[in-house]
């Protein structure tokens, strides 16, 4: 029996896509939290800017 190179399994590809998607969602949530935090700080430190 000859050695055959491993073929990419569809399960491995799906796992890689899921991992990438999870990382993208985490990055988006971090950016959203940072933006909301900065907006909150801006409006609480200078209430005149909130008008």
CHARMM-style PDB file with segment names, atoms N, HN, CA, C and O in Angstrom:
ATOM      1  N   UNK     1       0.857  -1.191   0.000  1.00  0.00      PROA
ATOM      2  CA  UNK     1       0.000   0.000   0.000  1.00  0.00      PROA
ATOM      3  C   UNK     1       0.891   1.239   0.000  1.00  0.00      PROA
ATOM      4  O   UNK     1       1.749   1.398   0.868  1.00  0.00      PROA
ATOM      5  N   UNK     2       0.683   2.096  -0.965  1.00  0.00      PROA
ATOM      6  HN  UNK     2      -0.014   1.967  -1.671  1.00  0.00      PROA
ATOM      7  CA  UNK     2       1.485   3.315  -1.077  1.00  0.00      PROA
ATOM      8  C   UNK     2       0.954   4.398  -0.145  1.00  0.00      PROA
ATOM      9  O   UNK     2      -0.240   4.484   0.144  1.00  0.00      PROA
ATOM     10  N   UNK     3       1.881   5.204   0.301  1.00  0.00      PROA
ATOM     11  HN  UNK     3       2.850   5.134   0.065  1.00  0.00      PROA
ATOM     12  CA  UNK     3       1.484   6.330   1.153  1.00  0.00      PROA
ATOM     13  C   UNK     3       0.833   7.394   0.290  1.00  0.00      PROA
ATOM     14  O   UNK     3       1.358   7.745  -0.767  1.00  0.00      PROA
ATOM     15  N   UNK     4      -0.285   7.899   0.724  1.00  0.00      PROA
ATOM     16  HN  UNK     4      -0.711   7.613   1.582  1.00  0.00      PROA
ATOM     17  CA  UNK     4      -1.000   8.940  -0.008  1.00  0.00      PROA
ATOM     18  C   UNK     4      -1.017  10.208   0.838  1.00  0.00      PROA
ATOM     19  O   UNK     4      -1.230  10.144   2.048  1.00  0.00      PROA
ATOM     20  N   UNK     5      -0.796  11.352   0.211  1.00  0.00      PROA
ATOM     21  HN  UNK     5      -0.623  11.404  -0.773  1.00  0.00      PROA
ATOM     22  CA  UNK     5      -0.880  12.595   0.987  1.00  0.00      PROA
ATOM     23  C   UNK     5      -2.296  12.787   1.522  1.00  0.00      PROA
ATOM     24  O   UNK     5      -3.280  12.411   0.886  1.00  0.00      PROA
ATOM     25  N   UNK     6      -2.365  13.373   2.691  1.00  0.00      PROA
ATOM     26  HN  UNK     6      -1.565  13.678   3.208  1.00  0.00      PROA
ATOM     27  CA  UNK     6      -3.677  13.590   3.304  1.00  0.00      PROA
ATOM     28  C   UNK     6      -4.461  14.618   2.516  1.00  0.00      PROA
ATOM     29  O   UNK     6      -3.935  15.662   2.130  1.00  0.00      PROA
ATOM     30  N   UNK     7      -5.689  14.317   2.289  1.00  0.00      PROA
ATOM     31  HN  UNK     7      -6.117  13.469   2.603  1.00  0.00      PROA
ATOM     32  CA  UNK     7      -6.578  15.277   1.640  1.00  0.00      PROA
ATOM     33  C   UNK     7      -7.201  16.143   2.724  1.00  0.00      PROA
ATOM     34  O   UNK     7      -7.423  15.700   3.850  1.00  0.00      PROA
ATOM     35  N   UNK     8      -7.470  17.362   2.363  1.00  0.00      PROA
ATOM     36  HN  UNK     8      -7.289  17.722   1.447  1.00  0.00      PROA
ATOM     37  CA  UNK     8      -8.138  18.238   3.329  1.00  0.00      PROA
ATOM     38  C   UNK     8      -9.548  17.718   3.557  1.00  0.00      PROA
ATOM     39  O   UNK     8     -10.332  17.570   2.620  1.00  0.00      PROA
ATOM     40  N   UNK     9      -9.846  17.451   4.786  1.00  0.00      PROA
ATOM     41  HN  UNK     9      -9.208  17.571   5.547  1.00  0.00      PROA
ATOM     42  CA  UNK     9     -11.191  16.955   5.078  1.00  0.00      PROA
ATOM     43  C   UNK     9     -12.146  18.133   5.157  1.00  0.00      PROA
ATOM     44  O   UNK     9     -11.757  19.238   5.536  1.00  0.00      PROA
ATOM     45  N   UNK    10     -13.360  17.896   4.806  1.00  0.00      PROA
ATOM     46  HN  UNK    10     -13.676  16.999   4.498  1.00  0.00      PROA
ATOM     47  CA  UNK    10     -14.351  18.963   4.851  1.00  0.00      PROA
ATOM     48  C   UNK    10     -14.598  19.406   6.297  1.00  0.00      PROA
ATOM     49  O   UNK    10     -14.957  20.557   6.545  1.00  0.00      PROA
ATOM     50  N   UNK    11     -14.406  18.491   7.241  1.00  0.00      PROA
ATOM     51  HN  UNK    11     -14.114  17.556   7.039  1.00  0.00      PROA
ATOM     52  CA  UNK    11     -14.577  18.847   8.644  1.00  0.00      PROA
ATOM     53  C   UNK    11     -13.505  19.847   9.078  1.00  0.00      PROA
ATOM     54  O   UNK    11     -13.800  20.798   9.802  1.00  0.00      PROA
ATOM     55  N   UNK    12     -12.276  19.636   8.642  1.00  0.00      PROA
ATOM     56  HN  UNK    12     -12.037  18.864   8.054  1.00  0.00      PROA
ATOM     57  CA  UNK    12     -11.189  20.560   8.987  1.00  0.00      PROA
ATOM     58  C   UNK    12     -11.430  21.929   8.368  1.00  0.00      PROA
ATOM     59  O   UNK    12     -11.182  22.952   9.008  1.00  0.00      PROA
ATOM     60  N   UNK    13     -11.905  21.958   7.147  1.00  0.00      PROA
ATOM     61  HN  UNK    13     -12.107  21.127   6.628  1.00  0.00      PROA
ATOM     62  CA  UNK    13     -12.191  23.232   6.481  1.00  0.00      PROA
ATOM     63  C   UNK    13     -13.317  23.960   7.206  1.00  0.00      PROA
ATOM     64  O   UNK    13     -13.242  25.170   7.416  1.00  0.00      PROA
ATOM     65  N   UNK    14     -14.356  23.227   7.586  1.00  0.00      PROA
ATOM     66  HN  UNK    14     -14.416  22.244   7.416  1.00  0.00      PROA
ATOM     67  CA  UNK    14     -15.462  23.841   8.318  1.00  0.00      PROA
ATOM     68  C   UNK    14     -15.000  24.378   9.670  1.00  0.00      PROA
ATOM     69  O   UNK    14     -15.431  25.451  10.093  1.00  0.00      PROA
ATOM     70  N   UNK    15     -14.133  23.646  10.341  1.00  0.00      PROA
ATOM     71  HN  UNK    15     -13.782  22.775   9.997  1.00  0.00      PROA
ATOM     72  CA  UNK    15     -13.620  24.093  11.634  1.00  0.00      PROA
ATOM     73  C   UNK    15     -12.792  25.358  11.466  1.00  0.00      PROA
ATOM     74  O   UNK    15     -12.882  26.271  12.287  1.00  0.00      PROA
ATOM     75  N   UNK    16     -11.994  25.422  10.421  1.00  0.00      PROA
ATOM     76  HN  UNK    16     -11.921  24.681   9.754  1.00  0.00      PROA
ATOM     77  CA  UNK    16     -11.188  26.616  10.159  1.00  0.00      PROA
ATOM     78  C   UNK    16     -12.074  27.811   9.847  1.00  0.00      PROA
ATOM     79  O   UNK    16     -11.818  28.916  10.326  1.00  0.00      PROA
ATOM     80  N   UNK    17     -13.103  27.603   9.059  1.00  0.00      PROA
ATOM     81  HN  UNK    17     -13.311  26.705   8.670  1.00  0.00      PROA
ATOM     82  CA  UNK    17     -14.034  28.698   8.738  1.00  0.00      PROA
ATOM     83  C   UNK    17     -14.768  29.170   9.995  1.00  0.00      PROA
ATOM     84  O   UNK    17     -14.963  30.370  10.186  1.00  0.00      PROA
ATOM     85  N   UNK    18     -15.166  28.245  10.836  1.00  0.00      PROA
ATOM     86  HN  UNK    18     -15.006  27.270  10.681  1.00  0.00      PROA
ATOM     87  CA  UNK    18     -15.858  28.606  12.073  1.00  0.00      PROA
ATOM     88  C   UNK    18     -14.929  29.402  12.985  1.00  0.00      PROA
ATOM     89  O   UNK    18     -15.336  30.403  13.575  1.00  0.00      PROA
ATOM     90  N   UNK    19     -13.680  28.951  13.094  1.00  0.00      PROA
ATOM     91  HN  UNK    19     -13.350  28.138  12.614  1.00  0.00      PROA
ATOM     92  CA  UNK    19     -12.708  29.658  13.927  1.00  0.00      PROA
ATOM     93  C   UNK    19     -12.495  31.078  13.418  1.00  0.00      PROA
ATOM     94  O   UNK    19     -12.453  32.027  14.200  1.00  0.00      PROA
ATOM     95  N   UNK    20     -12.361  31.216  12.111  1.00  0.00      PROA
ATOM     96  HN  UNK    20     -12.395  30.445  11.475  1.00  0.00      PROA
ATOM     97  CA  UNK    20     -12.179  32.540  11.517  1.00  0.00      PROA
ATOM     98  C   UNK    20     -13.399  33.418  11.773  1.00  0.00      PROA
ATOM     99  O   UNK    20     -13.254  34.597  12.093  1.00  0.00      PROA
ATOM    100  N   UNK    21     -14.582  32.863  11.636  1.00  0.00      PROA
ATOM    101  HN  UNK    21     -14.699  31.904  11.376  1.00  0.00      PROA
ATOM    102  CA  UNK    21     -15.801  33.629  11.865  1.00  0.00      PROA
ATOM    103  C   UNK    21     -15.903  34.082  13.317  1.00  0.00      PROA
ATOM    104  O   UNK    21     -16.289  35.218  13.591  1.00  0.00      PROA
ATOM    105  N   UNK    22     -15.559  33.198  14.242  1.00  0.00      PROA
ATOM    106  HN  UNK    22     -15.246  32.275  14.019  1.00  0.00      PROA
ATOM    107  CA  UNK    22     -15.606  33.544  15.666  1.00  0.00      PROA
ATOM    108  C   UNK    22     -14.618  34.671  15.965  1.00  0.00      PROA
ATOM    109  O   UNK    22     -14.938  35.588  16.722  1.00  0.00      PROA
ATOM    110  N   UNK    23     -13.435  34.612  15.385  1.00  0.00      PROA
ATOM    111  HN  UNK    23     -13.175  33.868  14.770  1.00  0.00      PROA
ATOM    112  CA  UNK    23     -12.449  35.669  15.598  1.00  0.00      PROA
ATOM    113  C   UNK    23     -12.928  36.989  15.015  1.00  0.00      PROA
ATOM    114  O   UNK    23     -12.708  38.044  15.610  1.00  0.00      PROA
ATOM    115  N   UNK    24     -13.583  36.945  13.855  1.00  0.00      PROA
ATOM    116  HN  UNK    24     -13.762  36.088  13.372  1.00  0.00      PROA
ATOM    117  CA  UNK    24     -14.116  38.166  13.247  1.00  0.00      PROA
ATOM    118  C   UNK    24     -15.196  38.783  14.134  1.00  0.00      PROA
ATOM    119  O   UNK    24     -15.237  40.000  14.310  1.00  0.00      PROA
ATOM    120  N   UNK    25     -16.060  37.952  14.685  1.00  0.00      PROA
ATOM    121  HN  UNK    25     -16.027  36.962  14.541  1.00  0.00      PROA
ATOM    122  CA  UNK    25     -17.117  38.453  15.571  1.00  0.00      PROA
ATOM    123  C   UNK    25     -16.503  39.049  16.838  1.00  0.00      PROA
ATOM    124  O   UNK    25     -16.934  40.104  17.303  1.00  0.00      PROA
ATOM    125  N   UNK    26     -15.499  38.375  17.390  1.00  0.00      PROA
ATOM    126  HN  UNK    26     -15.149  37.519  17.012  1.00  0.00      PROA
ATOM    127  CA  UNK    26     -14.835  38.909  18.590  1.00  0.00      PROA
ATOM    128  C   UNK    26     -14.197  40.261  18.304  1.00  0.00      PROA
ATOM    129  O   UNK    26     -14.301  41.176  19.121  1.00  0.00      PROA
ATOM    130  N   UNK    27     -13.545  40.399  17.171  1.00  0.00      PROA
ATOM    131  HN  UNK    27     -13.460  39.655  16.507  1.00  0.00      PROA
ATOM    132  CA  UNK    27     -12.907  41.665  16.811  1.00  0.00      PROA
ATOM    133  C   UNK    27     -13.956  42.757  16.649  1.00  0.00      PROA
ATOM    134  O   UNK    27     -13.751  43.886  17.093  1.00  0.00      PROA
ATOM    135  N   UNK    28     -15.063  42.430  16.024  1.00  0.00      PROA
ATOM    136  HN  UNK    28     -15.229  41.512  15.664  1.00  0.00      PROA
ATOM    137  CA  UNK    28     -16.128  43.415  15.840  1.00  0.00      PROA
ATOM    138  C   UNK    28     -16.718  43.840  17.188  1.00  0.00      PROA
ATOM    139  O   UNK    28     -16.997  45.021  17.396  1.00  0.00      PROA
ATOM    140  N   UNK    29     -16.905  42.894  18.092  1.00  0.00      PROA
ATOM    141  HN  UNK    29     -16.679  41.935  17.923  1.00  0.00      PROA
ATOM    142  CA  UNK    29     -17.439  43.238  19.416  1.00  0.00      PROA
ATOM    143  C   UNK    29     -16.476  44.117  20.203  1.00  0.00      PROA
ATOM    144  O   UNK    29     -16.899  45.043  20.895  1.00  0.00      PROA
ATOM    145  N   UNK    30     -15.188  43.830  20.097  1.00  0.00      PROA
ATOM    146  HN  UNK    30     -14.844  43.078  19.534  1.00  0.00      PROA
ATOM    147  CA  UNK    30     -14.194  44.651  20.791  1.00  0.00      PROA
ATOM    148  C   UNK    30     -14.217  46.077  20.256  1.00  0.00      PROA
ATOM    149  O   UNK    30     -14.163  47.031  21.032  1.00  0.00      PROA
ATOM    150  N   UNK    31     -14.297  46.231  18.939  1.00  0.00      PROA
ATOM    151  HN  UNK    31     -14.341  45.456  18.308  1.00  0.00      PROA
ATOM    152  CA  UNK    31     -14.369  47.575  18.352  1.00  0.00      PROA
ATOM    153  C   UNK    31     -15.645  48.292  18.761  1.00  0.00      PROA
ATOM    154  O   UNK    31     -15.618  49.492  19.035  1.00  0.00      PROA
ATOM    155  N   UNK    32     -16.752  47.579  18.807  1.00  0.00      PROA
ATOM    156  HN  UNK    32     -16.773  46.604  18.585  1.00  0.00      PROA
ATOM    157  CA  UNK    32     -18.020  48.178  19.215  1.00  0.00      PROA
ATOM    158  C   UNK    32     -17.968  48.629  20.670  1.00  0.00      PROA
ATOM    159  O   UNK    32     -18.418  49.727  20.999  1.00  0.00      PROA
ATOM    160  N   UNK    33     -17.427  47.796  21.532  1.00  0.00      PROA
ATOM    161  HN  UNK    33     -17.061  46.905  21.265  1.00  0.00      PROA
ATOM    162  CA  UNK    33     -17.307  48.150  22.949  1.00  0.00      PROA
ATOM    163  C   UNK    33     -16.389  49.348  23.122  1.00  0.00      PROA
ATOM    164  O   UNK    33     -16.675  50.238  23.922  1.00  0.00      PROA
ATOM    165  N   UNK    34     -15.288  49.378  22.378  1.00  0.00      PROA
ATOM    166  HN  UNK    34     -15.056  48.655  21.728  1.00  0.00      PROA
ATOM    167  CA  UNK    34     -14.365  50.513  22.461  1.00  0.00      PROA
ATOM    168  C   UNK    34     -15.044  51.800  22.008  1.00  0.00      PROA
ATOM    169  O   UNK    34     -14.893  52.842  22.645  1.00  0.00      PROA
ATOM    170  N   UNK    35     -15.791  51.730  20.910  1.00  0.00      PROA
ATOM    171  HN  UNK    35     -15.914  50.883  20.392  1.00  0.00      PROA
ATOM    172  CA  UNK    35     -16.486  52.919  20.408  1.00  0.00      PROA
ATOM    173  C   UNK    35     -17.537  53.395  21.401  1.00  0.00      PROA
ATOM    174  O   UNK    35     -17.653  54.595  21.650  1.00  0.00      PROA
ATOM    175  N   UNK    36     -18.299  52.478  21.968  1.00  0.00      PROA
ATOM    176  HN  UNK    36     -18.205  51.503  21.766  1.00  0.00      PROA
ATOM    177  CA  UNK    36     -19.323  52.870  22.943  1.00  0.00      PROA
ATOM    178  C   UNK    36     -18.690  53.441  24.210  1.00  0.00      PROA
ATOM    179  O   UNK    36     -19.231  54.371  24.808  1.00  0.00      PROA
ATOM    180  N   UNK    37     -17.562  52.896  24.615  1.00  0.00      PROA
ATOM    181  HN  UNK    37     -17.123  52.140  24.129  1.00  0.00      PROA
ATOM    182  CA  UNK    37     -16.864  53.409  25.787  1.00  0.00      PROA
ATOM    183  C   UNK    37     -16.373  54.829  25.539  1.00  0.00      PROA
ATOM    184  O   UNK    37     -16.534  55.706  26.387  1.00  0.00      PROA
ATOM    185  N   UNK    38     -15.771  55.051  24.366  1.00  0.00      PROA
ATOM    186  HN  UNK    38     -15.640  54.338  23.677  1.00  0.00      PROA
ATOM    187  CA  UNK    38     -15.295  56.400  24.044  1.00  0.00      PROA
ATOM    188  C   UNK    38     -16.455  57.380  23.950  1.00  0.00      PROA
ATOM    189  O   UNK    38     -16.340  58.516  24.412  1.00  0.00      PROA
ATOM    190  N   UNK    39     -17.556  56.967  23.366  1.00  0.00      PROA
ATOM    191  HN  UNK    39     -17.649  56.045  22.991  1.00  0.00      PROA
ATOM    192  CA  UNK    39     -18.727  57.831  23.278  1.00  0.00      PROA
ATOM    193  C   UNK    39     -19.272  58.142  24.662  1.00  0.00      PROA
ATOM    194  O   UNK    39     -19.666  59.275  24.937  1.00  0.00      PROA
ATOM    195  N   UNK    40     -19.296  57.154  25.524  1.00  0.00      PROA
ATOM    196  HN  UNK    40     -18.976  56.233  25.301  1.00  0.00      PROA
ATOM    197  CA  UNK    40     -19.771  57.344  26.890  1.00  0.00      PROA
ATOM    198  C   UNK    40     -18.862  58.307  27.648  1.00  0.00      PROA
ATOM    199  O   UNK    40     -19.344  59.189  28.359  1.00  0.00      PROA
ATOM    200  N   UNK    41     -17.563  58.142  27.500  1.00  0.00      PROA
ATOM    201  HN  UNK    41     -17.172  57.426  26.922  1.00  0.00      PROA
ATOM    202  CA  UNK    41     -16.623  59.042  28.180  1.00  0.00      PROA
ATOM    203  C   UNK    41     -16.753  60.466  27.669  1.00  0.00      PROA
ATOM    204  O   UNK    41     -16.674  61.424  28.439  1.00  0.00      PROA
ATOM    205  N   UNK    42     -16.953  60.597  26.366  1.00  0.00      PROA
ATOM    206  HN  UNK    42     -17.018  59.819  25.741  1.00  0.00      PROA
ATOM    207  CA  UNK    42     -17.081  61.927  25.763  1.00  0.00      PROA
ATOM    208  C   UNK    42     -18.316  62.648  26.294  1.00  0.00      PROA
ATOM    209  O   UNK    42     -18.257  63.841  26.590  1.00  0.00      PROA
ATOM    210  N   UNK    43     -19.430  61.935  26.416  1.00  0.00      PROA
ATOM    211  HN  UNK    43     -19.479  60.966  26.175  1.00  0.00      PROA
ATOM    212  CA  UNK    43     -20.662  62.581  26.858  1.00  0.00      PROA
ATOM    213  C   UNK    43     -20.712  62.795  28.356  1.00  0.00      PROA
ATOM    214  O   UNK    43     -21.375  63.719  28.826  1.00  0.00      PROA
ATOM    215  N   UNK    44     -20.019  61.951  29.119  1.00  0.00      PROA
ATOM    216  HN  UNK    44     -19.481  61.200  28.737  1.00  0.00      PROA
ATOM    217  CA  UNK    44     -20.063  62.138  30.571  1.00  0.00      PROA
ATOM    218  C   UNK    44     -19.051  63.161  31.054  1.00  0.00      PROA
ATOM    219  O   UNK    44     -19.272  63.799  32.083  1.00  0.00      PROA
ATOM    220  N   UNK    45     -17.941  63.334  30.335  1.00  0.00      PROA
ATOM    221  HN  UNK    45     -17.762  62.816  29.499  1.00  0.00      PROA
ATOM    222  CA  UNK    45     -16.940  64.302  30.780  1.00  0.00      PROA
ATOM    223  C   UNK    45     -17.295  65.709  30.327  1.00  0.00      PROA
ATOM    224  O   UNK    45     -16.895  66.684  30.964  1.00  0.00      PROA
ATOM    225  N   UNK    46     -18.048  65.828  29.228  1.00  0.00      PROA
ATOM    226  HN  UNK    46     -18.373  65.037  28.710  1.00  0.00      PROA
ATOM    227  CA  UNK    46     -18.449  67.148  28.766  1.00  0.00      PROA
ATOM    228  C   UNK    46     -19.912  67.062  28.301  1.00  0.00      PROA
ATOM    229  O   UNK    46     -20.173  66.777  27.132  1.00  0.00      PROA
ATOM    230  N   UNK    47     -20.851  67.303  29.199  1.00  0.00      PROA
ATOM    231  HN  UNK    47     -20.639  67.534  30.149  1.00  0.00      PROA
ATOM    232  CA  UNK    47     -22.269  67.134  28.856  1.00  0.00      PROA
ATOM    233  C   UNK    47     -22.736  68.058  27.740  1.00  0.00      PROA
ATOM    234  O   UNK    47     -23.746  67.768  27.099  1.00  0.00      PROA
ATOM    235  N   UNK    48     -22.038  69.158  27.487  1.00  0.00      PROA
ATOM    236  HN  UNK    48     -21.217  69.393  28.007  1.00  0.00      PROA
ATOM    237  CA  UNK    48     -22.431  70.080  26.427  1.00  0.00      PROA
ATOM    238  C   UNK    48     -22.257  69.465  25.043  1.00  0.00      PROA
ATOM    239  O   UNK    48     -22.925  69.880  24.096  1.00  0.00      PROA
ATOM    240  N   UNK    49     -21.371  68.484  24.914  1.00  0.00      PROA
ATOM    241  HN  UNK    49     -20.828  68.147  25.683  1.00  0.00      PROA
ATOM    242  CA  UNK    49     -21.162  67.812  23.634  1.00  0.00      PROA
ATOM    243  C   UNK    49     -22.293  66.845  23.313  1.00  0.00      PROA
ATOM    244  O   UNK    49     -22.446  66.445  22.160  1.00  0.00      PROA
ATOM    245  N   UNK    50     -23.069  66.471  24.287  1.00  0.00      PROA
ATOM    246  HN  UNK    50     -22.945  66.796  25.224  1.00  0.00      PROA
ATOM    247  CA  UNK    50     -24.151  65.501  24.067  1.00  0.00      PROA
ATOM    248  C   UNK    50     -25.359  66.156  23.426  1.00  0.00      PROA
ATOM    249  O   UNK    50     -26.240  65.450  22.935  1.00  0.00      PROA
ATOM    250  N   UNK    51     -25.433  67.464  23.413  1.00  0.00      PROA
ATOM    251  HN  UNK    51     -24.717  68.037  23.812  1.00  0.00      PROA
ATOM    252  CA  UNK    51     -26.620  68.150  22.845  1.00  0.00      PROA
ATOM    253  C   UNK    51     -26.626  68.095  21.340  1.00  0.00      PROA
ATOM    254  OT1 UNK    51     -27.543  68.618  20.707  1.00  0.00      PROA
TER     255      UNK     51
END
